[in-house]
Amino acid sequence: MNFKHGSTPPTPPIHIETGGFLQMSRSLEDETYEGGFGREPGNEAHGGYAFSLTVSASRLCIVLVGLPGRGKSFIGRKLANYLNWRGTRCRVFNVGQYRREVAGSATAEFFKGTSEGGSSVREQVAQLALNDMFEWLESPSKNLTKTEDYKDVRDSVAIFDATNSTVKRREMIKKQCGERELGVGVVFVESICDQPELLEENFRQKIKISPDFENMPFSEALADLKARVKNYESVYETINDDTCSYIKVYNLSAKILANQIFGRMSKTIIPCLMAWNIGSRPIWLCRAGETDGGVSVKTGKGGFGSRRTQDANLSERGRELREKLAYFVSEKVRAFHLNNSEYTPGMGSEKLHDESAFHGVRLDSGLPVDMRGEKGACKIMCSTMPRAYQTAALDEDWRVEQFSSLNPLDKGDFTGLEMDEIEKVDPEWYAQLQNDPFQTRFPGGESYKDLIQRLEPCLIDMEQQVAPVLIVSHVSVLQCLVAYFRGSPVQECTSIAFPMDTLVEMIPVQGGSWKENRYSLLPRSRINSKEPFFKQPVLGKEGSVSSISEASLGGVEGDFVQFNMNEMEGNTTHPIWGDS
C-alpha cells in the first residue's frame, strides 16, 4: 500500500525484536521506499515519505539526546572520529563548552527549571552553537561556481551535543534545520542508561573530565552531578514521535531501537552504535613476519618487476617473531583476565575496572567457546596471506580468523613493481600519485580511500570485542588502522611508518580515546634497518582520540624494547608503500 507524499502513515510502526538486541521500527507502507539519503534535493516525489524525513545526506545534523552522565559525549566523539576516518566531514558542537565560555562553570542550581537566568543562558548558548553549526555545515558549498555540482562536495555531518531534553528544544532544532536554504537532515540519537553500575561509572568519568568539577572533591562533585540530573529529570521528555528519524541506544549498545532510518545512514551509524563499549581490552597491531622469499615471478605493467608468490613461508626470523609475539600476547591476555576476574555480572559484587566497566557483559562472552582457550579469550584476526596466518597462529588454544578485507592494498597492474619502476613505466600516473596518494587509484587496483571502505566491517568487529584483540596484517592496512586509533587525518595515513617486528598496543582510555604503546619484539639496528620509526603525531587537546605515552616497563613489557619518543625523529614525511 502506498500513501501520498507528506501524509502521516495510517498504521502505527511495527517493532521487530531480534534477540532483544535490535529493534527496527517502520510502517508497512515504507517498505516500498529505499530511503532518502543520498538523493538530490527536489526529488521528494521519488523518495516519498522516507525522503521527507531525511532531506539530504550531504548535510546532516545528528542531535544527541539524554540526561547528564548517559554517555552522549562519548558517543559523539566516537562517531565523529569514525565518520572522519571513513571520509565524511564531521564535527562535534558541544553546547556545554559554549555555556562555559559564556557563563563559566556551573553548579546544579544553574540547571533548575525555576532558574530564569540559567534557563535564558542555556537557550542563548544553544542558539550560538546552532549558528556555528549551520555556518560550518554550509561552508563547503558557499564557494561553488555555477558549473559545480553539490554532489561533488564531501558529505558534512554535524553532531549537536547537548541534553536536548524537551520536545520544545528538539522541535526548534528541526524547524531551523528545515529552514536552511540548502537543507539539513536531522537524526536524533537518544542515550538511555538505567543500569546502576554503568551509571556509576559514567558519573565517575564525567567528574574526571568535565571542567565543571575541576578542583572539586569527588564526593561533593558526585552530589552536585546527581542534583543536576534530578533537575533535568523533572522536565525530561523521551523521544516518542515516530514520524521523525531517531535511534535509541540503551545502556551503551545493550539494545538499539531505530525508527525511520533509511539508506546508508543505517548502514553507517547503527553498526557503530551497536559495537562501541567502554571496556578496557587492548588491541594489538603487528605486521606479518619476514618470509623466505618464495618463488620470484615477473609481474606488473611492462612485464618487469618481481614479487613473492603466495606460497612464501616464514623465514627463521619470521618464526622467531611469532614466538616472541606468542609470549607477549599470552602473558598480556592472562594478566588482562586476571585483573578482571572478580567481575561477575548479576551477583551483586560487580567490580568496576579502574578505567572502565563492562556493564553486564561477561568477559568471556565476546568470543565463541572454541576461541577462548585455557589462557583466556583473545580474538585473533589476520589477512588471507599465508605469511600473515603463519604469524598469527600463536597457540592451538586460539583460533585464527582470516579476512580478505585485511589483505594489503591492491596495486592492480603495478603489483610487484617498486615505486621507481612505476615512475619509469607510467610517469604521468606516478605524478598523480605523488600529488594525491590517498585518493589516486592504482590501475586495476585500489586507492587508500577504497581500502578504508573495505576495512569498515573489520574495524567494527574489533571495536565490539570485550576481550583482547590481535590484528596481523600489512603496511597499508595497518597505516589506516593506526590513523583511526590516533584520530589523525586519514588522508595523511600514507606517511605513517610501521616497522617490521614491531607491535603497536592501543589501550582505550576515558572519553573514547586511545593510548598508544610500541614495542620492538626483535632487536633491529636502526643504522642497518631501512624501516623508519613511527612518525610522532601532534597530540591533540581535550577530546582528541589518541594520545601517546610511555608505559611502565614492568611485567612482560620489560622483556621488549619500547620506542622512546626522542628516537622517532627522522621519520619520512613521504608516502610509504609496501605490501609486506
Order of alpha helices (4+ residues) and beta strands (2+ residues): beta-beta-alpha-beta-alpha-beta-alpha-alpha-beta-alpha-beta-alpha-alpha-beta-beta-alpha-beta-beta-beta-alpha-beta-alpha-beta-alpha-alpha-alpha-beta-alpha-beta-beta-beta-beta
